[in-house]
Amino acid sequence: MNPSQQMVLPPINDPSIHEQVDRLARRYLDASGLGMELMHAIGGSAEGLLDRLPGFVKARLDRITRAALNRAFTTASGSRRVIRDRGEWFNRMTATVSGAAGGIGGFAGALIELPLTITLLLRAMLDIAAEHGLDPDSDEVRMECLRIFAAAGPMTDDDGAEVALLAARLSITGQTVQGLISRVAPKLSVSMGQKLAAQAAPIFGAVVGASINYTYTRYYQELARVHFGLMRLSRETGLPHEALVEALRLASERQKP
């Protein structure tokens, strides 16, 4: 696309909208700091964690993550009909308990617990979507959840996962939920692989698993509030979502320490 064909986004002149975007930018930047907290808690590096995984698990991790994502939407949506939204702390504590339970059994327990973690993270996102007045059962919201998952997680230092670039990269006309799952699963599998490796030690893995799941849930909840906050703001103001994403990118750059 040459410069004359590029889309020109309208300026956002309303100070109240700028204020809301600035708040979302602060929330996004705060979420980015959770990775350092997590790595300090478990010790070591993200790259070193992946080296601990058995070869047969590395080879299957993408497929395991893809299958977990496919099932997670049905399970998470079903759970919302049985257990209504109890708030973000309830979701964090549920995920924390799940991580501890998986870690008690060491690597085998963590592997069994991985699909449940993905479902709990997704449930936390859907609750936030509903809180923002969006339909958690819609394809629009489900695709946005996958874009959030594409940020990989707090243990991955990936500058390319910034919200603005992520939204631009994945918001493709005609994209489907299944298509996004295929694109997101390889990236999410790296994050889940780090989690599995960190929980490999029985008993001690329970503490690590609880810490990881708590931090992951906080991280994805914060990103969900950014993503769904932009979606709600677009609906309320009539401004294009792309313009608000660009405003968020600029606000994030201004606020970086």
C-alpha positions as CSV (number, residue, x, y, z in Angstrom):
1,M,0.0,0.0,0.0
2,N,1.5,3.4,-1.0
3,P,1.2,6.5,1.1
4,S,-1.7,7.9,-0.9
5,Q,-3.7,4.7,-0.2
6,Q,-3.1,4.6,3.5
7,M,-6.2,5.2,5.7
8,V,-6.2,8.7,7.4
9,L,-7.6,8.4,10.9
10,P,-9.7,11.3,12.2
11,P,-8.2,13.4,15.0
12,I,-9.6,12.9,18.5
13,N,-10.1,16.4,20.0
14,D,-12.5,15.7,22.9
15,P,-10.5,16.1,26.2
16,S,-12.8,13.6,28.0
17,I,-11.9,11.0,25.4
18,H,-8.2,11.7,25.8
19,E,-8.6,11.3,29.5
20,Q,-10.2,7.9,29.1
21,V,-7.5,6.8,26.6
22,D,-4.8,8.0,29.0
23,R,-6.3,5.8,31.8
24,L,-6.3,2.8,29.5
25,A,-2.7,3.5,28.6
26,R,-1.7,3.6,32.2
27,R,-3.5,0.3,32.8
28,Y,-1.7,-1.3,29.8
29,L,1.7,-0.1,31.0
30,D,1.0,-1.4,34.5
31,A,0.1,-4.8,33.1
32,S,3.5,-4.9,31.3
33,G,5.3,-4.8,34.7
34,L,3.7,-8.0,35.9
35,G,6.2,-10.1,34.0
36,M,9.1,-8.9,36.1
37,E,7.1,-9.6,39.3
38,L,6.5,-13.1,38.1
39,M,10.0,-13.9,37.0
40,H,11.3,-12.6,40.3
41,A,8.9,-14.8,42.2
42,I,9.9,-18.1,40.4
43,G,13.5,-17.2,39.6
44,G,15.3,-17.9,36.3
45,S,14.6,-16.7,32.8
46,A,11.7,-17.4,30.4
47,E,14.2,-18.9,27.8
48,G,15.7,-21.2,30.4
49,L,12.3,-22.5,31.4
50,L,11.5,-23.7,27.9
51,D,14.7,-25.7,27.8
52,R,13.4,-27.8,30.7
53,L,10.5,-29.2,28.7
54,P,10.8,-32.8,27.4
55,G,11.1,-33.0,23.7
56,F,7.8,-34.8,23.2
57,V,6.0,-32.1,25.0
58,K,7.6,-29.3,23.0
59,A,6.6,-31.1,19.8
60,R,2.9,-31.4,21.0
61,L,2.5,-28.1,22.9
62,D,1.1,-26.2,19.9
63,R,-1.5,-28.9,19.3
64,I,-2.4,-29.1,23.0
65,T,-2.8,-25.4,23.2
66,R,-4.9,-25.2,20.0
67,A,-7.3,-28.0,21.3
68,A,-7.5,-26.2,24.7
69,L,-8.5,-23.0,23.1
70,N,-11.2,-24.7,20.9
71,R,-12.8,-26.2,24.0
72,A,-12.3,-23.2,26.3
73,F,-14.9,-21.0,24.6
74,T,-17.6,-23.6,25.1
75,T,-16.6,-24.4,28.6
76,A,-16.1,-20.8,29.7
77,S,-19.4,-19.7,28.2
78,G,-21.2,-22.6,29.8
79,S,-19.7,-21.8,33.2
80,R,-21.1,-18.2,33.0
81,R,-24.6,-19.6,32.7
82,V,-24.1,-21.8,35.8
83,I,-22.0,-19.5,37.9
84,R,-22.6,-15.8,37.2
85,D,-19.9,-13.2,37.3
86,R,-18.4,-13.0,40.8
87,G,-15.9,-10.3,40.1
88,E,-12.2,-10.3,39.1
89,W,-11.0,-11.4,42.5
90,F,-13.1,-14.5,42.4
91,N,-11.6,-15.3,39.0
92,R,-8.0,-14.7,40.2
93,M,-8.5,-16.9,43.3
94,T,-10.0,-19.7,41.2
95,A,-7.1,-19.6,38.8
96,T,-4.6,-19.5,41.8
97,V,-6.1,-22.6,43.4
98,S,-6.1,-24.4,40.0
99,G,-2.4,-23.5,39.6
100,A,-1.6,-24.8,43.0
101,A,-3.5,-28.0,42.5
102,G,-1.7,-28.6,39.1
103,G,1.7,-27.9,40.7
104,I,1.3,-30.4,43.5
105,G,1.5,-33.2,40.9
106,G,4.6,-31.7,39.3
107,F,4.9,-31.8,35.5
108,A,2.1,-34.4,35.0
109,G,-0.3,-32.4,37.1
110,A,0.6,-29.1,35.4
111,L,0.0,-30.7,32.0
112,I,-3.4,-31.9,33.0
113,E,-4.2,-28.5,34.5
114,L,-3.1,-26.4,31.5
115,P,-6.5,-26.6,29.6
116,L,-8.3,-25.6,32.8
117,T,-6.0,-22.6,33.2
118,I,-6.8,-21.4,29.6
119,T,-10.5,-21.8,30.3
120,L,-10.3,-19.8,33.5
121,L,-8.3,-17.0,31.8
122,L,-10.9,-16.9,29.1
123,R,-13.7,-16.8,31.6
124,A,-12.1,-13.8,33.3
125,M,-11.9,-12.0,30.0
126,L,-15.6,-12.8,29.1
127,D,-16.7,-11.4,32.5
128,I,-14.9,-8.2,31.7
129,A,-16.5,-8.0,28.3
130,A,-19.9,-8.3,29.8
131,E,-19.0,-5.7,32.4
132,H,-18.3,-3.3,29.5
133,G,-21.8,-3.9,28.0
134,L,-20.6,-6.3,25.3
135,D,-22.0,-9.7,24.4
136,P,-19.6,-12.4,25.7
137,D,-21.1,-15.0,23.4
138,S,-20.5,-13.0,20.2
139,D,-17.8,-13.8,17.7
140,E,-16.6,-10.2,18.0
141,V,-15.8,-10.6,21.7
142,R,-14.4,-14.1,21.2
143,M,-12.0,-12.8,18.5
144,E,-11.0,-9.9,20.8
145,C,-10.2,-12.5,23.5
146,L,-7.9,-14.3,21.1
147,R,-6.1,-11.0,20.3
148,I,-5.6,-10.6,24.0
149,F,-4.2,-14.1,24.2
150,A,-1.8,-13.2,21.4
151,A,0.0,-10.9,23.8
152,A,1.6,-14.2,25.0
153,G,1.7,-13.6,28.7
154,P,3.7,-11.8,31.4
155,M,6.8,-14.0,31.1
156,T,7.3,-13.1,27.4
157,D,9.2,-9.9,26.6
158,D,7.7,-9.1,23.2
159,D,7.7,-5.5,22.0
160,G,5.7,-6.6,19.0
161,A,2.8,-7.5,21.2
162,E,1.9,-3.9,22.0
163,V,-1.8,-3.3,22.0
164,A,-1.8,-1.0,19.0
165,L,0.4,-3.2,16.8
166,L,-1.4,-6.3,17.9
167,A,-4.8,-4.9,17.0
168,A,-3.6,-3.7,13.6
169,R,-2.0,-7.0,12.9
170,L,-4.9,-9.2,13.8
171,S,-7.9,-7.1,12.8
172,I,-8.1,-8.5,9.3
173,T,-11.3,-8.4,7.2
174,G,-12.9,-11.8,6.9
175,Q,-10.9,-13.3,9.8
176,T,-12.8,-16.0,11.7
177,V,-12.6,-17.3,15.2
178,Q,-11.0,-20.5,14.0
179,G,-8.6,-18.6,11.8
180,L,-7.5,-16.6,14.8
181,I,-7.1,-19.7,17.0
182,S,-4.7,-21.1,14.4
183,R,-2.6,-17.9,14.5
184,V,-2.7,-17.4,18.2
185,A,-2.1,-20.9,19.4
186,P,1.6,-21.1,18.5
187,K,2.3,-17.9,20.4
188,L,0.2,-18.9,23.4
189,S,1.8,-22.3,23.5
190,V,5.2,-20.7,24.2
191,S,3.7,-18.9,27.3
192,M,2.0,-22.1,28.4
193,G,5.2,-24.1,27.9
194,Q,7.1,-21.7,30.3
195,K,4.3,-22.2,32.8
196,L,4.5,-26.0,32.5
197,A,8.3,-26.0,33.0
198,A,8.2,-23.7,36.0
199,Q,5.7,-26.0,37.7
200,A,7.7,-29.2,37.1
201,A,9.0,-29.7,40.7
202,P,6.4,-31.6,42.8
203,I,5.1,-29.8,45.9
204,F,7.3,-26.7,45.2
205,G,5.5,-26.5,41.9
206,A,2.3,-25.8,43.8
207,V,3.6,-22.5,45.1
208,V,5.0,-21.7,41.6
209,G,1.7,-22.7,39.9
210,A,-0.3,-20.6,42.2
211,S,1.9,-17.6,41.7
212,I,1.9,-18.0,37.9
213,N,-1.8,-18.4,37.6
214,Y,-2.5,-15.4,39.8
215,T,-0.1,-13.2,37.8
216,Y,-1.4,-14.5,34.5
217,T,-5.0,-13.8,35.5
218,R,-4.1,-10.3,36.6
219,Y,-2.2,-9.7,33.3
220,Y,-5.0,-10.9,31.0
221,Q,-7.6,-9.1,33.0
222,E,-5.7,-5.8,32.7
223,L,-5.3,-6.3,28.9
224,A,-9.0,-7.2,28.6
225,R,-10.0,-3.9,30.3
226,V,-7.8,-2.1,27.8
227,H,-9.2,-4.0,24.7
228,F,-12.9,-3.9,25.8
229,G,-12.5,-0.4,27.1
230,L,-11.5,0.7,23.6
231,M,-14.4,-1.2,22.1
232,R,-16.9,0.4,24.4
233,L,-15.4,3.9,23.8
234,S,-15.7,3.3,20.1
235,R,-19.4,2.4,20.4
236,E,-20.2,5.3,22.7
237,T,-18.4,8.0,20.7
238,G,-18.8,6.7,17.1
239,L,-15.0,7.1,16.6
240,P,-13.3,4.4,14.5
241,H,-11.7,1.7,16.7
242,E,-8.5,2.1,14.7
243,A,-8.3,5.8,15.7
244,L,-8.7,5.0,19.3
245,V,-6.0,2.3,19.1
246,E,-3.6,4.8,17.6
247,A,-4.5,7.3,20.4
248,L,-3.7,4.5,22.9
249,R,-0.3,3.8,21.2
250,L,0.6,7.5,21.4
251,A,-0.6,7.8,25.0
252,S,1.5,4.7,26.0
253,E,4.6,6.2,24.4
254,R,4.1,9.5,26.3
255,Q,3.7,7.7,29.6
256,K,6.6,5.2,29.3
257,P,9.2,5.9,32.0
